[in-house]
Amino acid sequence: MAAAGGVGDWLFKSFTAGLGIATVYLTANLSINVFRGFAWHSAQSKGDDEGEKTSSDLKSE
């Protein structure tokens, strides 16, 4: 009976470690994607500030 408890403990620890690794991975990816999104948005806004013509400007000409 003690061996069954040991296997259960091992499975629980493995499962918990997997959840921890998945959490770290997803947190890192979210952080990277948020950073890339801010950089992309900043680049889009910079083009508007520099007088770059937008599609609505081209339609009015």
C-alpha positions in Angstrom: 0.0 0.0 0.0 2.9 2.4 0.6 4.1 1.9 -3.0 0.7 3.2 -4.3 1.0 6.3 -2.1 4.5 6.9 -3.4 3.3 6.6 -7.0 0.4 9.0 -6.2 2.9 11.5 -4.7 5.1 11.2 -7.7 2.2 11.8 -10.1 0.9 14.8 -8.1 4.4 16.3 -8.0 4.9 15.8 -11.7 1.5 17.3 -12.5 2.1 20.3 -10.2 5.6 20.9 -11.8 3.9 20.7 -15.2 1.4 23.4 -14.2 4.2 25.6 -12.9 6.2 25.2 -16.1 3.1 26.0 -18.2 2.4 29.1 -16.0 5.9 30.4 -16.5 5.8 29.7 -20.2 2.4 31.4 -20.7 3.4 34.4 -18.6 6.6 34.9 -20.6 4.7 34.7 -23.9 2.1 37.1 -22.7 4.7 39.6 -21.6 6.5 39.3 -25.0 3.3 39.7 -27.0 2.2 42.7 -24.9 5.6 44.3 -25.5 5.4 43.6 -29.3 1.9 45.0 -29.4 2.9 48.2 -27.7 5.9 48.5 -30.1 3.6 47.9 -33.1 1.0 50.4 -31.9 3.8 53.0 -31.2 5.1 52.5 -34.7 1.6 53.0 -36.2 1.1 56.1 -34.2 4.5 57.5 -35.1 3.6 57.2 -38.8 0.4 59.3 -38.2 2.4 62.0 -36.3 4.9 62.4 -39.1 2.3 63.5 -41.6 2.1 60.2 -43.4 -1.0 59.9 -45.5 -3.6 57.5 -44.4 -6.2 55.8 -46.5 -8.9 58.4 -45.5 -6.6 61.2 -46.6 -6.1 59.6 -50.0 -9.8 59.3 -50.6 -10.4 63.0 -50.0 -7.8 64.0 -52.7 
